Amino acid sequence: MENTSLAFDPSKVVRVYKDEISHLKDENDALAKALAKNRVERDWAVGKLKSLDLLSKKGLVESKLAHLPKARQCKLLSINRSFLYYKSSIEDSFNR
């Protein structure tokens, strides 16, 4: 019963939907700007990471991040995951 007035005044319905569309377009534009900003920042960070040596990249991997597993961190840093776990064995004089 509360929407019966809309049946007699269709211009009101059209105006409400146009306002909603306008609001959603504004929100979409704001999200697109935020996404573009994040892409620029990501590209900058990737460029900086490429200049680091392998040991520095290894030091950036954090094991206690719940939302970003080690495998994903290694992929983002462009290092092999096995590099994190590899322990070099030092040869003693007997083995030489």
N, CA, C and O atoms as a GROMACS GRO file, in nm:
protein
  384
    1MET      N    1   0.081  -0.120   0.000
    1MET     CA    2   0.000   0.000   0.000
    1MET      C    3   0.086   0.127   0.000
    1MET      O    4   0.046   0.230  -0.053
    2GLU      N    5   0.206   0.117   0.060
    2GLU     CA    6   0.288   0.237   0.069
    2GLU      C    7   0.344   0.278  -0.066
    2GLU      O    8   0.383   0.394  -0.083
    3ASN      N    9   0.350   0.186  -0.163
    3ASN     CA   10   0.401   0.219  -0.296
    3ASN      C   11   0.291   0.252  -0.396
    3ASN      O   12   0.320   0.266  -0.516
    4THR      N   13   0.168   0.264  -0.352
    4THR     CA   14   0.058   0.293  -0.445
    4THR      C   15   0.071   0.432  -0.506
    4THR      O   16   0.024   0.455  -0.617
    5SER      N   17   0.134   0.524  -0.435
    5SER     CA   18   0.149   0.659  -0.491
    5SER      C   19   0.244   0.658  -0.610
    5SER      O   20   0.234   0.743  -0.699
    6LEU      N   21   0.336   0.562  -0.612
    6LEU     CA   22   0.428   0.552  -0.725
    6LEU      C   23   0.357   0.511  -0.854
    6LEU      O   24   0.400   0.546  -0.963
    7ALA      N   25   0.248   0.436  -0.841
    7ALA     CA   26   0.174   0.394  -0.959
    7ALA      C   27   0.109   0.513  -1.028
    7ALA      O   28   0.090   0.511  -1.149
    8PHE      N   29   0.073   0.616  -0.952
    8PHE     CA   30   0.008   0.732  -1.010
    8PHE      C   31   0.108   0.842  -1.049
    8PHE      O   32   0.072   0.936  -1.120
    9ASP      N   33   0.233   0.830  -1.003
    9ASP     CA   34   0.334   0.932  -1.035
    9ASP      C   35   0.461   0.862  -1.085
    9ASP      O   36   0.558   0.851  -1.010
   10PRO      N   37   0.462   0.817  -1.212
   10PRO     CA   38   0.579   0.744  -1.264
   10PRO      C   39   0.704   0.832  -1.275
   10PRO      O   40   0.816   0.779  -1.275
   11SER      N   41   0.689   0.964  -1.285
   11SER     CA   42   0.806   1.050  -1.295
   11SER      C   43   0.890   1.045  -1.167
   11SER      O   44   1.012   1.062  -1.171
   12LYS      N   45   0.824   1.021  -1.055
   12LYS     CA   46   0.895   1.009  -0.928
   12LYS      C   47   0.984   0.885  -0.928
   12LYS      O   48   1.096   0.888  -0.879
   13VAL      N   49   0.933   0.775  -0.983
   13VAL     CA   50   1.009   0.651  -0.991
   13VAL      C   51   1.131   0.670  -1.081
   13VAL      O   52   1.241   0.626  -1.047
   14VAL      N   53   1.112   0.735  -1.194
   14VAL     CA   54   1.220   0.759  -1.288
   14VAL      C   55   1.327   0.846  -1.222
   14VAL      O   56   1.446   0.819  -1.238
   15ARG      N   57   1.288   0.947  -1.152
   15ARG     CA   58   1.383   1.036  -1.084
   15ARG      C   59   1.464   0.960  -0.979
   15ARG      O   60   1.585   0.980  -0.967
   16VAL      N   61   1.396   0.873  -0.903
   16VAL     CA   62   1.466   0.795  -0.801
   16VAL      C   63   1.570   0.705  -0.867
   16VAL      O   64   1.683   0.695  -0.818
   17TYR      N   65   1.533   0.639  -0.976
   17TYR     CA   66   1.628   0.552  -1.044
   17TYR      C   67   1.742   0.630  -1.108
   17TYR      O   68   1.856   0.584  -1.109
   18LYS      N   69   1.714   0.747  -1.162
   18LYS     CA   70   1.820   0.830  -1.220
   18LYS      C   71   1.916   0.876  -1.112
   18LYS      O   72   2.037   0.881  -1.134
   19ASP      N   73   1.863   0.911  -0.994
   19ASP     CA   74   1.950   0.950  -0.883
   19ASP      C   75   2.038   0.833  -0.840
   19ASP      O   76   2.157   0.851  -0.811
   20GLU      N   77   1.980   0.715  -0.835
   20GLU     CA   78   2.056   0.596  -0.796
   20GLU      C   79   2.164   0.565  -0.899
   20GLU      O   80   2.277   0.530  -0.862
   21ILE      N   81   2.132   0.576  -1.027
   21ILE     CA   82   2.230   0.553  -1.134
   21ILE      C   83   2.343   0.655  -1.126
   21ILE      O   84   2.460   0.620  -1.141
   22SER      N   85   2.308   0.780  -1.101
   22SER     CA   86   2.409   0.883  -1.088
   22SER      C   87   2.502   0.855  -0.970
   22SER      O   88   2.623   0.870  -0.980
   23HIS      N   89   2.444   0.814  -0.859
   23HIS     CA   90   2.523   0.782  -0.740
   23HIS      C   91   2.617   0.664  -0.770
   23HIS      O   92   2.734   0.667  -0.731
   24LEU      N   93   2.567   0.561  -0.837
   24LEU     CA   94   2.650   0.445  -0.868
   24LEU      C   95   2.762   0.480  -0.967
   24LEU      O   96   2.872   0.426  -0.957
   25LYS      N   97   2.735   0.571  -1.061
   25LYS     CA   98   2.839   0.615  -1.154
   25LYS      C   99   2.949   0.690  -1.079
   25LYS      O  100   3.068   0.670  -1.106
   26ASP      N  101   2.911   0.775  -0.986
   26ASP     CA  102   3.010   0.848  -0.905
   26ASP      C  103   3.095   0.752  -0.823
   26ASP      O  104   3.217   0.766  -0.814
   27GLU      N  105   3.029   0.654  -0.764
   27GLU     CA  106   3.101   0.554  -0.685
   27GLU      C  107   3.196   0.472  -0.774
   27GLU      O  108   3.308   0.442  -0.733
   28ASN      N  109   3.151   0.438  -0.894
   28ASN     CA  110   3.234   0.364  -0.988
   28ASN      C  111   3.356   0.445  -1.029
   28ASN      O  112   3.467   0.391  -1.038
   29ASP      N  113   3.337   0.574  -1.054
   29ASP     CA  114   3.450   0.661  -1.090
   29ASP      C  115   3.552   0.670  -0.977
   29ASP      O  116   3.672   0.667  -1.001
   30ALA      N  117   3.503   0.680  -0.854
   30ALA     CA  118   3.594   0.686  -0.739
   30ALA      C  119   3.673   0.557  -0.725
   30ALA      O  120   3.793   0.560  -0.696
   31LEU      N  121   3.608   0.443  -0.746
   31LEU     CA  122   3.677   0.314  -0.738
   31LEU      C  123   3.778   0.300  -0.851
   31LEU      O  124   3.886   0.244  -0.830
   32ALA      N  125   3.746   0.348  -0.970
   32ALA     CA  126   3.839   0.341  -1.083
   32ALA      C  127   3.963   0.426  -1.055
   32ALA      O  128   4.074   0.385  -1.089
   33LYS      N  129   3.946   0.543  -0.995
   33LYS     CA  130   4.061   0.627  -0.959
   33LYS      C  131   4.148   0.559  -0.855
   33LYS      O  132   4.271   0.563  -0.864
   34ALA      N  133   4.085   0.496  -0.756
   34ALA     CA  134   4.161   0.427  -0.652
   34ALA      C  135   4.238   0.309  -0.711
   34ALA      O  136   4.353   0.284  -0.673
   35LEU      N  137   4.176   0.238  -0.803
   35LEU     CA  138   4.243   0.126  -0.868
   35LEU      C  139   4.362   0.173  -0.951
   35LEU      O  140   4.467   0.110  -0.948
   36ALA      N  141   4.345   0.281  -1.022
   36ALA     CA  142   4.455   0.335  -1.103
   36ALA      C  143   4.571   0.378  -1.013
   36ALA      O  144   4.688   0.356  -1.047
   37LYS      N  145   4.541   0.438  -0.901
   37LYS     CA  146   4.645   0.480  -0.807
   37LYS      C  147   4.720   0.359  -0.753
   37LYS      O  148   4.842   0.361  -0.743
   38ASN      N  149   4.646   0.254  -0.719
   38ASN     CA  150   4.710   0.133  -0.669
   38ASN      C  151   4.798   0.067  -0.774
   38ASN      O  152   4.904   0.014  -0.742
   39ARG      N  153   4.755   0.070  -0.899
   39ARG     CA  154   4.837   0.013  -1.006
   39ARG      C  155   4.967   0.090  -1.024
   39ARG      O  156   5.073   0.030  -1.044
   40VAL      N  157   4.960   0.221  -1.017
   40VAL     CA  158   5.082   0.302  -1.030
   40VAL      C  159   5.177   0.272  -0.914
   40VAL      O  160   5.297   0.256  -0.936
   41GLU      N  161   5.124   0.264  -0.793
   41GLU     CA  162   5.207   0.234  -0.677
   41GLU      C  163   5.266   0.094  -0.686
   41GLU      O  164   5.382   0.073  -0.651
   42ARG      N  165   5.187  -0.003  -0.733
   42ARG     CA  166   5.236  -0.139  -0.749
   42ARG      C  167   5.348  -0.145  -0.852
   42ARG      O  168   5.450  -0.210  -0.829
   43ASP      N  169   5.330  -0.079  -0.965
   43ASP     CA  170   5.433  -0.077  -1.069
   43ASP      C  171   5.562  -0.014  -1.017
   43ASP      O  172   5.671  -0.060  -1.050
   44TRP      N  173   5.550   0.090  -0.937
   44TRP     CA  174   5.668   0.153  -0.878
   44TRP      C  175   5.738   0.056  -0.784
   44TRP      O  176   5.861   0.042  -0.789
   45ALA      N  177   5.661  -0.013  -0.700
   45ALA     CA  178   5.720  -0.107  -0.605
   45ALA      C  179   5.786  -0.225  -0.676
   45ALA      O  180   5.893  -0.270  -0.635
   46VAL      N  181   5.725  -0.274  -0.783
   46VAL     CA  182   5.784  -0.384  -0.859
   46VAL      C  183   5.916  -0.341  -0.920
   46VAL      O  184   6.011  -0.418  -0.922
   47GLY      N  185   5.923  -0.220  -0.969
   47GLY     CA  186   6.048  -0.168  -1.024
   47GLY      C  187   6.157  -0.161  -0.919
   47GLY      O  188   6.272  -0.194  -0.946
   48LYS      N  189   6.122  -0.118  -0.798
   48LYS     CA  190   6.219  -0.112  -0.690
   48LYS      C  191   6.264  -0.252  -0.647
   48LYS      O  192   6.381  -0.272  -0.615
   49LEU      N  193   6.170  -0.348  -0.646
   49LEU     CA  194   6.205  -0.483  -0.605
   49LEU      C  195   6.300  -0.550  -0.704
   49LEU      O  196   6.383  -0.632  -0.664
   50LYS      N  197   6.289  -0.516  -0.831
   50LYS     CA  198   6.376  -0.577  -0.931
   50LYS      C  199   6.522  -0.537  -0.910
   50LYS      O  200   6.612  -0.610  -0.950
   51SER      N  201   6.544  -0.424  -0.847
   51SER     CA  202   6.681  -0.379  -0.826
   51SER      C  203   6.746  -0.443  -0.703
   51SER      O  204   6.867  -0.427  -0.682
   52LEU      N  205   6.669  -0.516  -0.621
   52LEU     CA  206   6.724  -0.580  -0.503
   52LEU      C  207   6.795  -0.710  -0.538
   52LEU      O  208   6.759  -0.777  -0.635
   53ASP      N  209   6.897  -0.746  -0.459
   53ASP     CA  210   6.963  -0.874  -0.480
   53ASP      C  211   6.881  -0.984  -0.414
   53ASP      O  212   6.784  -0.958  -0.342
   54LEU      N  213   6.921  -1.109  -0.438
   54LEU     CA  214   6.844  -1.224  -0.394
   54LEU      C  215   6.834  -1.234  -0.242
   54LEU      O  216   6.728  -1.266  -0.189
   55LEU      N  217   6.941  -1.207  -0.172
   55LEU     CA  218   6.937  -1.216  -0.026
   55LEU      C  219   6.847  -1.108   0.036
   55LEU      O  220   6.781  -1.132   0.137
   56SER      N  221   6.843  -0.992  -0.026
   56SER     CA  222   6.754  -0.886   0.024
   56SER      C  223   6.608  -0.925   0.004
   56SER      O  224   6.524  -0.899   0.090
   57LYS      N  225   6.579  -0.988  -0.111
   57LYS     CA  226   6.442  -1.035  -0.136
   57LYS      C  227   6.403  -1.143  -0.036
   57LYS      O  228   6.290  -1.146   0.012
   58LYS      N  229   6.499  -1.232  -0.006
   58LYS     CA  230   6.472  -1.339   0.091
   58LYS      C  231   6.435  -1.279   0.227
   58LYS      O  232   6.348  -1.331   0.296
   59GLY      N  233   6.501  -1.172   0.264
   59GLY     CA  234   6.472  -1.108   0.391
   59GLY      C  235   6.336  -1.041   0.398
   59GLY      O  236   6.285  -1.015   0.507
   60LEU      N  237   6.276  -1.014   0.283
   60LEU     CA  238   6.144  -0.951   0.282
   60LEU      C  239   6.030  -1.049   0.308
   60LEU      O  240   5.920  -1.009   0.344
   61VAL      N  241   6.056  -1.179   0.289
   61VAL     CA  242   5.951  -1.279   0.306
   61VAL      C  243   5.923  -1.296   0.455
   61VAL      O  244   6.014  -1.319   0.534
   62GLU      N  245   5.797  -1.284   0.491
   62GLU     CA  246   5.754  -1.298   0.630
   62GLU      C  247   5.671  -1.424   0.644
   62GLU      O  248   5.580  -1.449   0.565
   63SER      N  249   5.703  -1.502   0.744
   63SER     CA  250   5.636  -1.631   0.758
   63SER      C  251   5.503  -1.624   0.834
   63SER      O  252   5.423  -1.717   0.827
   64LYS      N  253   5.479  -1.517   0.906
   64LYS     CA  254   5.362  -1.511   0.993
   64LYS      C  255   5.246  -1.429   0.937
   64LYS      O  256   5.160  -1.384   1.012
   65LEU      N  257   5.243  -1.409   0.806
   65LEU     CA  258   5.132  -1.337   0.746
   65LEU      C  259   5.022  -1.435   0.710
   65LEU      O  260   5.041  -1.522   0.626
   66ALA      N  261   4.908  -1.421   0.774
   66ALA     CA  262   4.798  -1.514   0.751
   66ALA      C  263   4.732  -1.493   0.615
   66ALA      O  264   4.690  -1.588   0.550
   67HIS      N  265   4.723  -1.368   0.573
   67HIS     CA  266   4.652  -1.337   0.449
   67HIS      C  267   4.740  -1.346   0.325
   67HIS      O  268   4.689  -1.334   0.213
   68LEU      N  269   4.871  -1.365   0.342
   68LEU     CA  270   4.962  -1.372   0.228
   68LEU      C  271   5.064  -1.484   0.252
   68LEU      O  272   5.166  -1.462   0.318
   69PRO      N  273   5.036  -1.604   0.199
   69PRO     CA  274   5.124  -1.716   0.224
   69PRO      C  275   5.263  -1.698   0.162
   69PRO      O  276   5.283  -1.615   0.073
   70LYS      N  277   5.358  -1.777   0.210
   70LYS     CA  278   5.496  -1.766   0.162
   70LYS      C  279   5.505  -1.789   0.011
   70LYS      O  280   5.581  -1.722  -0.058
   71ALA      N  281   5.428  -1.884  -0.039
   71ALA     CA  282   5.432  -1.913  -0.183
   71ALA      C  283   5.395  -1.790  -0.264
   71ALA      O  284   5.459  -1.761  -0.366
   72ARG      N  285   5.294  -1.718  -0.222
   72ARG     CA  286   5.252  -1.597  -0.294
   72ARG      C  287   5.356  -1.486  -0.279
   72ARG      O  288   5.383  -1.414  -0.374
   73GLN      N  289   5.414  -1.473  -0.161
   73GLN     CA  290   5.518  -1.372  -0.141
   73GLN      C  291   5.636  -1.399  -0.233
   73GLN      O  292   5.691  -1.307  -0.294
   74CYS      N  293   5.676  -1.526  -0.244
   74CYS     CA  294   5.788  -1.562  -0.332
   74CYS      C  295   5.754  -1.530  -0.477
   74CYS      O  296   5.839  -1.482  -0.552
   75LYS      N  297   5.633  -1.557  -0.516
   75LYS     CA  298   5.593  -1.528  -0.654
   75LYS      C  299   5.597  -1.378  -0.680
   75LYS      O  300   5.643  -1.334  -0.786
   76LEU      N  301   5.550  -1.299  -0.585
   76LEU     CA  302   5.552  -1.154  -0.601
   76LEU      C  303   5.694  -1.099  -0.606
   76LEU      O  304   5.720  -1.001  -0.675
   77LEU      N  305   5.786  -1.162  -0.533
   77LEU     CA  306   5.924  -1.118  -0.529
   77LEU      C  307   6.010  -1.180  -0.639
   77LEU      O  308   6.128  -1.147  -0.652
   78SER      N  309   5.951  -1.270  -0.716
   78SER     CA  310   6.021  -1.340  -0.824
   78SER      C  311   6.141  -1.420  -0.774
   78SER      O  312   6.250  -1.413  -0.829
   79ILE      N  313   6.118  -1.496  -0.667
   79ILE     CA  314   6.221  -1.586  -0.618
   79ILE      C  315   6.159  -1.726  -0.605
   79ILE      O  316   6.038  -1.740  -0.589
   80ASN      N  317   6.244  -1.829  -0.612
   80ASN     CA  318   6.196  -1.965  -0.593
   80ASN      C  319   6.170  -1.991  -0.446
   80ASN      O  320   6.245  -1.946  -0.360
   81ARG      N  321   6.063  -2.062  -0.420
   81ARG     CA  322   6.027  -2.090  -0.282
   81ARG      C  323   6.132  -2.179  -0.216
   81ARG      O  324   6.155  -2.169  -0.095
   82SER      N  325   6.195  -2.266  -0.294
   82SER     CA  326   6.297  -2.355  -0.238
   82SER      C  327   6.416  -2.276  -0.183
   82SER      O  328   6.486  -2.323  -0.093
   83PHE      N  329   6.440  -2.156  -0.236
   83PHE     CA  330   6.549  -2.072  -0.188
   83PHE      C  331   6.532  -2.036  -0.040
   83PHE      O  332   6.631  -2.016   0.031
   84LEU      N  333   6.407  -2.027   0.006
   84LEU     CA  334   6.382  -1.994   0.146
   84LEU      C  335   6.428  -2.105   0.240
   84LEU      O  336   6.472  -2.078   0.352
   85TYR      N  337   6.417  -2.228   0.194
   85TYR     CA  338   6.443  -2.342   0.281
   85TYR      C  339   6.583  -2.401   0.264
   85TYR      O  340   6.625  -2.484   0.345
   86TYR      N  341   6.654  -2.361   0.161
   86TYR     CA  342   6.785  -2.418   0.131
   86TYR      C  343   6.888  -2.374   0.234
   86TYR      O  344   6.902  -2.255   0.263
   87LYS      N  345   6.960  -2.471   0.289
   87LYS     CA  346   7.069  -2.444   0.381
   87LYS      C  347   7.196  -2.498   0.316
   87LYS      O  348   7.207  -2.617   0.289
   88SER      N  349   7.290  -2.411   0.292
   88SER     CA  350   7.414  -2.455   0.229
   88SER      C  351   7.495  -2.536   0.329
   88SER      O  352   7.504  -2.503   0.447
   89SER      N  353   7.553  -2.641   0.278
   89SER     CA  354   7.636  -2.724   0.367
   89SER      C  355   7.782  -2.685   0.344
   89SER      O  356   7.830  -2.681   0.230
   90ILE      N  357   7.849  -2.659   0.450
   90ILE     CA  358   7.989  -2.620   0.441
   90ILE      C  359   8.073  -2.746   0.445
   90ILE      O  360   8.059  -2.831   0.533
   91GLU      N  361   8.161  -2.756   0.346
   91GLU     CA  362   8.246  -2.875   0.341
   91GLU      C  363   8.358  -2.864   0.443
   91GLU      O  364   8.423  -2.760   0.456
   92ASP      N  365   8.376  -2.971   0.513
   92ASP     CA  366   8.487  -2.971   0.608
   92ASP      C  367   8.615  -3.020   0.537
   92ASP      O  368   8.610  -3.061   0.421
   93SER      N  369   8.723  -3.016   0.605
   93SER     CA  370   8.850  -3.053   0.543
   93SER      C  371   8.853  -3.202   0.506
   93SER      O  372   8.925  -3.240   0.414
   94PHE      N  373   8.778  -3.284   0.575
   94PHE     CA  374   8.774  -3.428   0.546
   94PHE      C  375   8.711  -3.455   0.410
   94PHE      O  376   8.760  -3.538   0.334
   95ASN      N  377   8.600  -3.384   0.378
   95ASN     CA  378   8.530  -3.405   0.252
   95ASN      C  379   8.602  -3.346   0.131
   95ASN      O  380   8.574  -3.386   0.018
   96ARG      N  381   8.691  -3.254   0.151
   96ARG     CA  382   8.762  -3.193   0.039
   96ARG      C  383   8.857  -3.291  -0.016
   96ARG      O  384   8.929  -3.261  -0.111
   0.00000   0.00000   0.00000
